[in-house]
Amino acid sequence: MRDAVRWFVVLAEEENVTAAAARLQMSQPTLSRMLGRLERRLGVPLFDRHGRRLSLNDTGNRYAEHVRRADRELALAEQVVADLTAEGPRVVRLGFLHSFGTWLVPDLVRRAREHDPSLSFELVQDAADVIRDGVIDGSLDLGILSPQPTSRQVTWRRLMRQSVVLAVPPGHAVETRRGVRVEELEGEAFVSMPPEYGMRQMLDDACAAAGFEPRIVVECQDLHTVAGLVSAGIGVALLPAEQTPRYSAGVATTPLLGAGAGRDVGLVWARHRPLSAPARAVRDIVS
């Protein structure tokens, strides 16, 4: 039953038949025919056409408000039935960035299980984009990410502001300083994670705000390896301040000042798919 309205919700979000058809896993001609039939039945166009692009007109916006409400109610009804008929353990599928695995996530799981000992967790560590996509496609219930995703398909709730420091090899010119601004780092060799990872996205954004592109000399997928490469003199890096005691003893850190001095960490879940009862419980406990 939900499919009868879901296609219009997706098309209203994307305002592009190609993108909407891809999300819905149907052909573009099929989606176009569905829209045509709906507009003929209503007797009015719901979208203005701009080549391949669509934009909801005033009538379409009003119609979409009610369809979205119906979609949410149908999805909630399905989840209520699923919760009532669920058997076995109350499992929450939680995805998170690698850098949260030694402090933030263990604390979250502890708090959730103290509140409800029946909860169990399936944990997935991966890149920010992978976690976001898992939440969108339903393979994950919740994700802990930074920075805030730009996708309109997820809801974000800020959990905290995490401090970030500049990690340098011993003897580096800024080692003994009380702080360094991002704009002073232009020309430095950076060790960083790949572009799809949260710390790399923060580095790119901070450097862009300072008017330059970071010179990445080595990429790797683990922050401990990043710290080890810094200690070997390969380059400098941004690291979460809360974790620096766990990194290589050969790393010196100095506070990062200005706009790049921290990152928001938040919880995300799918905007148009109700959470299971266990996932709702975790969301409400930790945020």
VENHU-V986579 format. One record per helix or strand. SS is the DSSP state (helix for helix, strand for strand). FROM is the first residue (numbers start at 1). LEN is the number of residues. Records with the same first field share a line. If there is no record, write none. Layout:
BEGIN
SS: FROM-LEN ; FROM-LEN
END
This chain:
BEGIN
helix: 3-12 ; 17-8 ; 28-15 ; 58-28 ; 98-3 ; 104-12 ; 128-10 ; 182-4 ; 198-12 ; 223-9 ; 241-6 ; 277-10
strand: 16-1 ; 47-4 ; 53-4 ; 90-7 ; 119-7 ; 142-4 ; 154-16 ; 180-2 ; 189-4 ; 215-5 ; 236-5 ; 251-7 ; 262-9
END
